[in-house]
Amino acid sequence: MRDMSAYKPSRRELLTLLAASPFAPRLLGAETDYTAWYREAKFGMFIHWGPYSVASVEASWPIMRPSKEFPITEEQYRALPQQFNPTKFDADAFVALAKAAGQKYMVFTTKHHDGFCMFDSAYTDYKITNTPYKKDIVGRLAEACQRAGMPLGFYYSPPDMNHAAFRDTSKPASENWNGEPTRSVWPLYLDYMELQLRELLTRYGDVVLIWFDGLYNQRKFDGERMHRAIRALQAQTLINNRIGIPGDFETPEQFLPAAIPVKGKKLDWENRDTGTKANYIPTADEFRLWETCMTINNTWAYNKNDQAFKSSRQLIHTLVEVASRGGNFLLNVGPQPDGIIQAEFQERLRAIGKWMERNNASIYGTTYGPVQGAKGFRTTAKGRDVFVHVFDWPGTELNVSAENLPKFGSASMLEGGQPLEFKQQDGRMTIKLPSEAPDPDATVIRLQG
Ligand code: JFZ
């Protein structure tokens, strides 16, 4: 049984815990829309990084659900931190790559399911400062983000294979990786979680969101308590939907919702049904904020054997499609053990960035467009503007039709502004186009109301 004495909360912590209680008045007016920056940003970088990169295996799952794909024993996996020393890690380079891609926020794995902390937590020894690298990587990234004005969020895993109050660690993680909340020590694990969240929200500046990843039976993590603790420290911090209570946004994983999400329907790695028909266009009030997280290949962590890279064209189409249904796109990188982000990820992110340089007005700050489920093109909207993203060039004429299609005053190429002739009659619109597609990936037409 591991020594738990470190977890006795001090008087100061008790006071602030009290401050965090639901009875404490909200610091800032309840009605403030904390999601405005998030709705403007639309595109973020997810980073899965830890000692697992040394073995080029997926994060945490190889000890939870051992597989032939990642043949490593729990003992070998737990020893990886002793070999983790990313001497080429340059936090400013990470931020610069995200900026070059057009990504407007970053979300970093502070602790994944394996329980290893990429920050210098006072409540565990299983952390980055006890590796040959010694330095607090979360701290380095937070400083680089502050220097560049890049919003930073933290992924934090409630499941913790390393913590003796989360599960009986004398057993293999493959036997009890989902945690054992009925054990008498469970409350100590919730204390540990709250103390670590307090570290993350008091030592690294503004934290724009907490990306929990509660896996199954998330109610055991007392989400209400964790929300209170977070809100008491940083009222503006957004929280996702993976700690047993709704939170601020849905998290479809590795897929795009087939229709525009609406309130009341959970979306995550297993819940995929939006409960609405494909072309249903919800009112702003019905709409539910959401964010698809996705890998560039098929592995969240660095995996030298995974060459299944999506093309930059495919990734640009996915970004557009996500935006066309009102969502955010959190595209992942798994850095190498030396701290470098591999060329295949960099090439694709920079290619997306090139497209965004020319077309970002049709993505940032937009919401779902008036035409849904069309073949070969997608639409986003911002104010009185509608942006038509053409994937498959139709030739010299594009037909756009939708029930309540707004009346437009002009049509033009977004890039370059070349006016386009168009006819519009009761919900049907025909736009005259040049014979060749100006952009090989997606050509954007701006319709101004
Ligand atoms: C979760 C993590 O497990 C994964 O490692 C990654 O961090 C992703 C962003 O979020 O994804 C899941 C969650 C649950 C299952 C698989 C992947 N599951 O239960 O099979």
Boltz pocket constraint, residues with backbone or C-beta under 6 A from the ligand:
constraints:
  - pocket:
      binder: B
      contacts: [[A, 59], [A, 213], [A, 215], [A, 253], [A, 269], [A, 293], [A, 300]]
      max_distance: 6.0
